[in-house]
């Protein structure tokens, strides 16, 4: 399910970049986003492991991840209906 979620979000994100940024900026914006995802893929498991060592379970890490995902959903709902071009 994680892989499916990542695949869906990756595709939707590429579509959003194409919709909200000019085609000449697509590579720059997408590149920055994918670099940020790579940094997160390296650092977040380390953070989850550190939290596990501190608390003895992954509950805290899951709650933090859920809260950040909820925040991201709330921010995405504020995107304009029509792109600014």
Backbone as XML, in Angstrom:
<?xml version="1.0"?>
<chain id="A" units="angstrom">
  <residue number="1" name="UNK">
    <atom name="N" x="0.813" y="-1.191" z="0.000"/>
    <atom name="CA" x="0.000" y="0.000" z="0.000"/>
    <atom name="C" x="0.857" y="1.255" z="0.000"/>
  </residue>
  <residue number="2" name="UNK">
    <atom name="N" x="1.997" y="1.196" z="0.666"/>
    <atom name="CA" x="2.891" y="2.360" z="0.655"/>
    <atom name="C" x="3.362" y="2.639" z="-0.762"/>
  </residue>
  <residue number="3" name="UNK">
    <atom name="N" x="3.742" y="1.589" z="-1.483"/>
    <atom name="CA" x="4.212" y="1.767" z="-2.863"/>
    <atom name="C" x="3.101" y="2.307" z="-3.757"/>
  </residue>
  <residue number="4" name="UNK">
    <atom name="N" x="1.890" y="1.811" z="-3.577"/>
    <atom name="CA" x="0.769" y="2.322" z="-4.367"/>
    <atom name="C" x="0.529" y="3.790" z="-4.054"/>
  </residue>
  <residue number="5" name="UNK">
    <atom name="N" x="0.561" y="4.129" z="-2.761"/>
    <atom name="CA" x="0.365" y="5.523" z="-2.375"/>
    <atom name="C" x="1.436" y="6.422" z="-2.968"/>
  </residue>
  <residue number="6" name="UNK">
    <atom name="N" x="2.682" y="5.969" z="-2.902"/>
    <atom name="CA" x="3.770" y="6.768" z="-3.470"/>
    <atom name="C" x="3.587" y="6.924" z="-4.970"/>
  </residue>
  <residue number="7" name="UNK">
    <atom name="N" x="3.199" y="5.847" z="-5.632"/>
    <atom name="CA" x="2.982" y="5.916" z="-7.082"/>
    <atom name="C" x="1.873" y="6.869" z="-7.451"/>
  </residue>
  <residue number="8" name="UNK">
    <atom name="N" x="0.761" y="6.824" z="-6.720"/>
    <atom name="CA" x="-0.350" y="7.737" z="-6.993"/>
    <atom name="C" x="0.059" y="9.178" z="-6.741"/>
  </residue>
  <residue number="9" name="UNK">
    <atom name="N" x="0.694" y="9.426" z="-5.603"/>
    <atom name="CA" x="1.087" y="10.788" z="-5.253"/>
    <atom name="C" x="2.136" y="11.322" z="-6.234"/>
  </residue>
  <residue number="10" name="UNK">
    <atom name="N" x="3.053" y="10.458" z="-6.635"/>
    <atom name="CA" x="4.081" y="10.881" z="-7.591"/>
    <atom name="C" x="3.442" y="11.325" z="-8.906"/>
  </residue>
  <residue number="11" name="UNK">
    <atom name="N" x="2.491" y="10.546" z="-9.386"/>
    <atom name="CA" x="1.814" y="10.903" z="-10.630"/>
    <atom name="C" x="0.968" y="12.153" z="-10.504"/>
  </residue>
  <residue number="12" name="UNK">
    <atom name="N" x="0.239" y="12.269" z="-9.417"/>
    <atom name="CA" x="-0.594" y="13.450" z="-9.200"/>
    <atom name="C" x="0.271" y="14.692" z="-9.035"/>
  </residue>
  <residue number="13" name="UNK">
    <atom name="N" x="1.404" y="14.533" z="-8.372"/>
    <atom name="CA" x="2.301" y="15.669" z="-8.176"/>
    <atom name="C" x="2.856" y="16.162" z="-9.504"/>
  </residue>
  <residue number="14" name="UNK">
    <atom name="N" x="3.238" y="15.235" z="-10.360"/>
    <atom name="CA" x="3.728" y="15.642" z="-11.688"/>
    <atom name="C" x="2.633" y="16.386" z="-12.454"/>
  </residue>
  <residue number="15" name="UNK">
    <atom name="N" x="1.407" y="15.915" z="-12.358"/>
    <atom name="CA" x="0.294" y="16.595" z="-13.024"/>
    <atom name="C" x="0.071" y="17.983" z="-12.424"/>
  </residue>
  <residue number="16" name="UNK">
    <atom name="N" x="0.186" y="18.095" z="-11.098"/>
    <atom name="CA" x="0.000" y="19.402" z="-10.447"/>
    <atom name="C" x="1.096" y="20.377" z="-10.859"/>
  </residue>
  <residue number="17" name="UNK">
    <atom name="N" x="2.320" y="19.888" z="-10.961"/>
    <atom name="CA" x="3.413" y="20.763" z="-11.401"/>
    <atom name="C" x="3.123" y="21.268" z="-12.808"/>
  </residue>
  <residue number="18" name="UNK">
    <atom name="N" x="2.672" y="20.374" z="-13.684"/>
    <atom name="CA" x="2.355" y="20.775" z="-15.056"/>
    <atom name="C" x="1.199" y="21.777" z="-15.091"/>
  </residue>
  <residue number="19" name="UNK">
    <atom name="N" x="0.290" y="21.657" z="-14.141"/>
    <atom name="CA" x="-0.874" y="22.549" z="-14.123"/>
    <atom name="C" x="-0.554" y="23.923" z="-13.534"/>
  </residue>
  <residue number="20" name="UNK">
    <atom name="N" x="0.244" y="23.974" z="-12.484"/>
    <atom name="CA" x="0.447" y="25.222" z="-11.751"/>
    <atom name="C" x="1.697" y="25.995" z="-12.144"/>
  </residue>
  <residue number="21" name="UNK">
    <atom name="N" x="2.652" y="25.366" z="-12.820"/>
    <atom name="CA" x="3.855" y="26.063" z="-13.246"/>
    <atom name="C" x="3.946" y="26.037" z="-14.765"/>
  </residue>
  <residue number="22" name="UNK">
    <atom name="N" x="4.614" y="27.029" z="-15.290"/>
    <atom name="CA" x="4.818" y="27.097" z="-16.733"/>
    <atom name="C" x="5.663" y="25.914" z="-17.185"/>
  </residue>
  <residue number="23" name="UNK">
    <atom name="N" x="5.461" y="25.484" z="-18.422"/>
    <atom name="CA" x="6.168" y="24.292" z="-18.905"/>
    <atom name="C" x="7.686" y="24.449" z="-18.866"/>
  </residue>
  <residue number="24" name="UNK">
    <atom name="N" x="8.189" y="25.661" z="-18.955"/>
    <atom name="CA" x="9.635" y="25.877" z="-18.882"/>
    <atom name="C" x="10.186" y="25.666" z="-17.475"/>
  </residue>
  <residue number="25" name="UNK">
    <atom name="N" x="9.316" y="25.713" z="-16.460"/>
    <atom name="CA" x="9.756" y="25.533" z="-15.073"/>
    <atom name="C" x="9.525" y="24.106" z="-14.576"/>
  </residue>
  <residue number="26" name="UNK">
    <atom name="N" x="8.927" y="23.250" z="-15.404"/>
    <atom name="CA" x="8.583" y="21.910" z="-14.949"/>
    <atom name="C" x="9.798" y="21.149" z="-14.420"/>
  </residue>
  <residue number="27" name="UNK">
    <atom name="N" x="10.879" y="21.125" z="-15.164"/>
    <atom name="CA" x="12.068" y="20.379" z="-14.758"/>
    <atom name="C" x="12.669" y="20.885" z="-13.464"/>
  </residue>
  <residue number="28" name="UNK">
    <atom name="N" x="12.731" y="22.187" z="-13.318"/>
    <atom name="CA" x="13.295" y="22.785" z="-12.098"/>
    <atom name="C" x="12.439" y="22.448" z="-10.886"/>
  </residue>
  <residue number="29" name="UNK">
    <atom name="N" x="11.137" y="22.637" z="-10.995"/>
    <atom name="CA" x="10.240" y="22.382" z="-9.867"/>
    <atom name="C" x="10.197" y="20.893" z="-9.535"/>
  </residue>
  <residue number="30" name="UNK">
    <atom name="N" x="10.047" y="20.062" z="-10.560"/>
    <atom name="CA" x="9.999" y="18.615" z="-10.329"/>
    <atom name="C" x="11.319" y="18.115" z="-9.752"/>
  </residue>
  <residue number="31" name="UNK">
    <atom name="N" x="12.427" y="18.622" z="-10.232"/>
    <atom name="CA" x="13.731" y="18.215" z="-9.715"/>
    <atom name="C" x="13.890" y="18.544" z="-8.240"/>
  </residue>
  <residue number="32" name="UNK">
    <atom name="N" x="13.493" y="19.737" z="-7.858"/>
    <atom name="CA" x="13.579" y="20.122" z="-6.441"/>
    <atom name="C" x="12.677" y="19.245" z="-5.574"/>
  </residue>
  <residue number="33" name="UNK">
    <atom name="N" x="11.492" y="18.964" z="-6.085"/>
    <atom name="CA" x="10.570" y="18.129" z="-5.328"/>
    <atom name="C" x="11.107" y="16.719" z="-5.151"/>
  </residue>
  <residue number="34" name="UNK">
    <atom name="N" x="11.621" y="16.123" z="-6.208"/>
    <atom name="CA" x="12.142" y="14.764" z="-6.116"/>
    <atom name="C" x="13.406" y="14.695" z="-5.255"/>
  </residue>
  <residue number="35" name="UNK">
    <atom name="N" x="14.217" y="15.742" z="-5.264"/>
    <atom name="CA" x="15.369" y="15.782" z="-4.358"/>
    <atom name="C" x="14.883" y="15.837" z="-2.907"/>
  </residue>
  <residue number="36" name="UNK">
    <atom name="N" x="13.860" y="16.638" z="-2.641"/>
    <atom name="CA" x="13.305" y="16.707" z="-1.282"/>
    <atom name="C" x="12.748" y="15.348" z="-0.865"/>
  </residue>
  <residue number="37" name="UNK">
    <atom name="N" x="12.093" y="14.639" z="-1.766"/>
    <atom name="CA" x="11.582" y="13.307" z="-1.449"/>
    <atom name="C" x="12.724" y="12.339" z="-1.145"/>
  </residue>
  <residue number="38" name="UNK">
    <atom name="N" x="13.812" y="12.453" z="-1.877"/>
    <atom name="CA" x="14.966" y="11.583" z="-1.620"/>
    <atom name="C" x="15.569" y="11.878" z="-0.243"/>
  </residue>
  <residue number="39" name="UNK">
    <atom name="N" x="15.676" y="13.139" z="0.101"/>
    <atom name="CA" x="16.191" y="13.506" z="1.426"/>
    <atom name="C" x="15.273" y="12.936" z="2.505"/>
  </residue>
  <residue number="40" name="UNK">
    <atom name="N" x="13.968" y="13.049" z="2.295"/>
    <atom name="CA" x="13.015" y="12.501" z="3.262"/>
    <atom name="C" x="13.132" y="10.988" z="3.345"/>
  </residue>
  <residue number="41" name="UNK">
    <atom name="N" x="13.350" y="10.320" z="2.217"/>
    <atom name="CA" x="13.461" y="8.860" z="2.219"/>
    <atom name="C" x="14.677" y="8.385" z="3.003"/>
  </residue>
  <residue number="42" name="UNK">
    <atom name="N" x="15.698" y="9.217" z="3.102"/>
    <atom name="CA" x="16.892" y="8.858" z="3.869"/>
    <atom name="C" x="16.731" y="9.238" z="5.339"/>
  </residue>
  <residue number="43" name="UNK">
    <atom name="N" x="16.221" y="10.427" z="5.595"/>
    <atom name="CA" x="16.205" y="10.927" z="6.970"/>
    <atom name="C" x="15.031" y="10.434" z="7.811"/>
  </residue>
  <residue number="44" name="UNK">
    <atom name="N" x="13.855" y="10.258" z="7.217"/>
    <atom name="CA" x="12.692" y="9.893" z="8.019"/>
    <atom name="C" x="12.786" y="8.502" z="8.640"/>
  </residue>
  <residue number="45" name="UNK">
    <atom name="N" x="13.326" y="7.490" z="7.960"/>
    <atom name="CA" x="13.502" y="6.210" z="8.656"/>
    <atom name="C" x="14.476" y="6.312" z="9.840"/>
  </residue>
  <residue number="46" name="UNK">
    <atom name="N" x="15.468" y="7.160" z="9.711"/>
    <atom name="CA" x="16.397" y="7.368" z="10.822"/>
    <atom name="C" x="15.657" y="8.017" z="11.995"/>
  </residue>
  <residue number="47" name="UNK">
    <atom name="N" x="14.831" y="9.009" z="11.701"/>
    <atom name="CA" x="14.031" y="9.652" z="12.741"/>
    <atom name="C" x="13.076" y="8.648" z="13.385"/>
  </residue>
  <residue number="48" name="UNK">
    <atom name="N" x="12.429" y="7.815" z="12.577"/>
    <atom name="CA" x="11.514" y="6.811" z="13.124"/>
    <atom name="C" x="12.266" y="5.830" z="14.020"/>
  </residue>
  <residue number="49" name="UNK">
    <atom name="N" x="13.461" y="5.428" z="13.633"/>
    <atom name="CA" x="14.272" y="4.542" z="14.470"/>
    <atom name="C" x="14.666" y="5.207" z="15.772"/>
  </residue>
  <residue number="50" name="UNK">
    <atom name="N" x="15.021" y="6.476" z="15.713"/>
    <atom name="CA" x="15.386" y="7.214" z="16.920"/>
    <atom name="C" x="14.185" y="7.305" z="17.868"/>
  </residue>
  <residue number="51" name="UNK">
    <atom name="N" x="13.002" y="7.600" z="17.290"/>
    <atom name="CA" x="11.795" y="7.656" z="18.117"/>
    <atom name="C" x="11.475" y="6.288" z="18.716"/>
  </residue>
  <residue number="52" name="UNK">
    <atom name="N" x="11.701" y="5.230" z="17.954"/>
    <atom name="CA" x="11.481" y="3.884" z="18.479"/>
    <atom name="C" x="12.413" y="3.607" z="19.659"/>
  </residue>
  <residue number="53" name="UNK">
    <atom name="N" x="13.675" y="3.989" z="19.514"/>
    <atom name="CA" x="14.632" y="3.796" z="20.606"/>
    <atom name="C" x="14.213" y="4.569" z="21.857"/>
  </residue>
  <residue number="54" name="UNK">
    <atom name="N" x="13.641" y="5.738" z="21.675"/>
    <atom name="CA" x="13.221" y="6.561" z="22.802"/>
    <atom name="C" x="11.940" y="6.052" z="23.463"/>
  </residue>
  <residue number="55" name="UNK">
    <atom name="N" x="10.974" y="5.588" z="22.658"/>
    <atom name="CA" x="9.653" y="5.254" z="23.184"/>
    <atom name="C" x="9.377" y="3.760" z="23.275"/>
  </residue>
  <residue number="56" name="UNK">
    <atom name="N" x="10.087" y="2.949" z="22.515"/>
    <atom name="CA" x="9.854" y="1.506" z="22.529"/>
    <atom name="C" x="8.788" y="1.036" z="21.561"/>
  </residue>
  <residue number="57" name="UNK">
    <atom name="N" x="8.182" y="1.950" z="20.803"/>
    <atom name="CA" x="7.230" y="1.552" z="19.767"/>
    <atom name="C" x="7.217" y="2.605" z="18.663"/>
  </residue>
  <residue number="58" name="UNK">
    <atom name="N" x="6.522" y="2.277" z="17.580"/>
    <atom name="CA" x="6.472" y="3.189" z="16.444"/>
    <atom name="C" x="5.247" y="4.099" z="16.483"/>
  </residue>
  <residue number="59" name="UNK">
    <atom name="N" x="4.474" y="4.065" z="17.552"/>
    <atom name="CA" x="3.262" y="4.868" z="17.635"/>
    <atom name="C" x="3.502" y="6.352" z="17.445"/>
  </residue>
  <residue number="60" name="UNK">
    <atom name="N" x="4.539" y="6.869" z="18.076"/>
    <atom name="CA" x="4.851" y="8.296" z="17.955"/>
    <atom name="C" x="5.202" y="8.659" z="16.516"/>
  </residue>
  <residue number="61" name="UNK">
    <atom name="N" x="6.012" y="7.830" z="15.870"/>
    <atom name="CA" x="6.396" y="8.094" z="14.481"/>
    <atom name="C" x="5.169" y="8.059" z="13.568"/>
  </residue>
  <residue number="62" name="UNK">
    <atom name="N" x="4.272" y="7.114" z="13.796"/>
    <atom name="CA" x="3.063" y="7.015" z="12.972"/>
    <atom name="C" x="2.165" y="8.234" z="13.200"/>
  </residue>
  <residue number="63" name="UNK">
    <atom name="N" x="2.035" y="8.665" z="14.440"/>
    <atom name="CA" x="1.224" y="9.851" z="14.725"/>
    <atom name="C" x="1.805" y="11.101" z="14.072"/>
  </residue>
  <residue number="64" name="UNK">
    <atom name="N" x="3.106" y="11.265" z="14.135"/>
    <atom name="CA" x="3.752" y="12.420" z="13.496"/>
    <atom name="C" x="3.554" y="12.368" z="11.986"/>
  </residue>
  <residue number="65" name="UNK">
    <atom name="N" x="3.760" y="11.190" z="11.391"/>
    <atom name="CA" x="3.576" y="11.039" z="9.941"/>
    <atom name="C" x="2.123" y="11.333" z="9.556"/>
  </residue>
  <residue number="66" name="UNK">
    <atom name="N" x="1.191" y="10.831" z="10.339"/>
    <atom name="CA" x="-0.218" y="11.095" z="10.053"/>
    <atom name="C" x="-0.558" y="12.574" z="10.148"/>
  </residue>
  <residue number="67" name="UNK">
    <atom name="N" x="-0.028" y="13.235" z="11.160"/>
    <atom name="CA" x="-0.281" y="14.669" z="11.317"/>
    <atom name="C" x="0.296" y="15.465" z="10.149"/>
  </residue>
  <residue number="68" name="UNK">
    <atom name="N" x="1.498" y="15.119" z="9.727"/>
    <atom name="CA" x="2.108" y="15.830" z="8.593"/>
    <atom name="C" x="1.355" y="15.559" z="7.298"/>
  </residue>
  <residue number="69" name="UNK">
    <atom name="N" x="0.870" y="14.331" z="7.112"/>
    <atom name="CA" x="0.062" y="14.027" z="5.928"/>
    <atom name="C" x="-1.252" y="14.796" z="5.962"/>
  </residue>
  <residue number="70" name="UNK">
    <atom name="N" x="-1.864" y="14.890" z="7.131"/>
    <atom name="CA" x="-3.088" y="15.683" z="7.257"/>
    <atom name="C" x="-2.848" y="17.148" z="6.946"/>
  </residue>
  <residue number="71" name="UNK">
    <atom name="N" x="-1.731" y="17.679" z="7.427"/>
    <atom name="CA" x="-1.371" y="19.067" z="7.120"/>
    <atom name="C" x="-1.183" y="19.257" z="5.617"/>
  </residue>
  <residue number="72" name="UNK">
    <atom name="N" x="-0.503" y="18.320" z="4.980"/>
    <atom name="CA" x="-0.297" y="18.407" z="3.528"/>
    <atom name="C" x="-1.626" y="18.382" z="2.777"/>
  </residue>
  <residue number="73" name="UNK">
    <atom name="N" x="-2.560" y="17.543" z="3.224"/>
    <atom name="CA" x="-3.890" y="17.503" z="2.592"/>
    <atom name="C" x="-4.615" y="18.831" z="2.774"/>
  </residue>
  <residue number="74" name="UNK">
    <atom name="N" x="-4.528" y="19.396" z="3.960"/>
    <atom name="CA" x="-5.182" y="20.682" z="4.221"/>
    <atom name="C" x="-4.592" y="21.785" z="3.345"/>
  </residue>
  <residue number="75" name="UNK">
    <atom name="N" x="-3.284" y="21.782" z="3.194"/>
    <atom name="CA" x="-2.636" y="22.784" z="2.336"/>
    <atom name="C" x="-3.063" y="22.594" z="0.890"/>
  </residue>
  <residue number="76" name="UNK">
    <atom name="N" x="-3.141" y="21.343" z="0.440"/>
    <atom name="CA" x="-3.507" y="21.097" z="-0.958"/>
    <atom name="C" x="-4.946" y="21.530" z="-1.249"/>
  </residue>
  <residue number="77" name="UNK">
    <atom name="N" x="-5.810" y="21.502" z="-0.254"/>
    <atom name="CA" x="-7.187" y="21.955" z="-0.462"/>
    <atom name="C" x="-7.264" y="23.461" z="-0.688"/>
  </residue>
  <residue number="78" name="UNK">
    <atom name="N" x="-6.214" y="24.167" z="-0.307"/>
    <atom name="CA" x="-6.188" y="25.621" z="-0.484"/>
    <atom name="C" x="-5.615" y="26.042" z="-1.834"/>
  </residue>
  <residue number="79" name="UNK">
    <atom name="N" x="-5.222" y="25.082" z="-2.650"/>
    <atom name="CA" x="-4.718" y="25.445" z="-3.986"/>
    <atom name="C" x="-5.833" y="26.095" z="-4.801"/>
  </residue>
  <residue number="80" name="UNK">
    <atom name="N" x="-5.496" y="27.056" z="-5.617"/>
    <atom name="CA" x="-6.535" y="27.702" z="-6.426"/>
    <atom name="C" x="-7.152" y="26.724" z="-7.420"/>
  </residue>
  <residue number="81" name="UNK">
    <atom name="N" x="-8.425" y="26.930" z="-7.720"/>
    <atom name="CA" x="-9.125" y="26.055" z="-8.665"/>
    <atom name="C" x="-8.558" y="26.194" z="-10.077"/>
  </residue>
  <residue number="82" name="UNK">
    <atom name="N" x="-8.185" y="27.395" z="-10.426"/>
    <atom name="CA" x="-7.568" y="27.599" z="-11.733"/>
    <atom name="C" x="-6.130" y="28.034" z="-11.534"/>
  </residue>
  <residue number="83" name="UNK">
    <atom name="N" x="-5.225" y="27.476" z="-12.302"/>
    <atom name="CA" x="-3.818" y="27.836" z="-12.131"/>
    <atom name="C" x="-3.555" y="29.280" z="-12.542"/>
  </residue>
  <residue number="84" name="UNK">
    <atom name="N" x="-2.611" y="29.885" z="-11.879"/>
    <atom name="CA" x="-2.173" y="31.245" z="-12.225"/>
    <atom name="C" x="-1.109" y="31.131" z="-13.296"/>
  </residue>
  <residue number="85" name="UNK">
    <atom name="N" x="-1.375" y="31.654" z="-14.457"/>
    <atom name="CA" x="-0.403" y="31.596" z="-15.561"/>
    <atom name="C" x="-0.204" y="32.948" z="-16.156"/>
  </residue>
</chain>
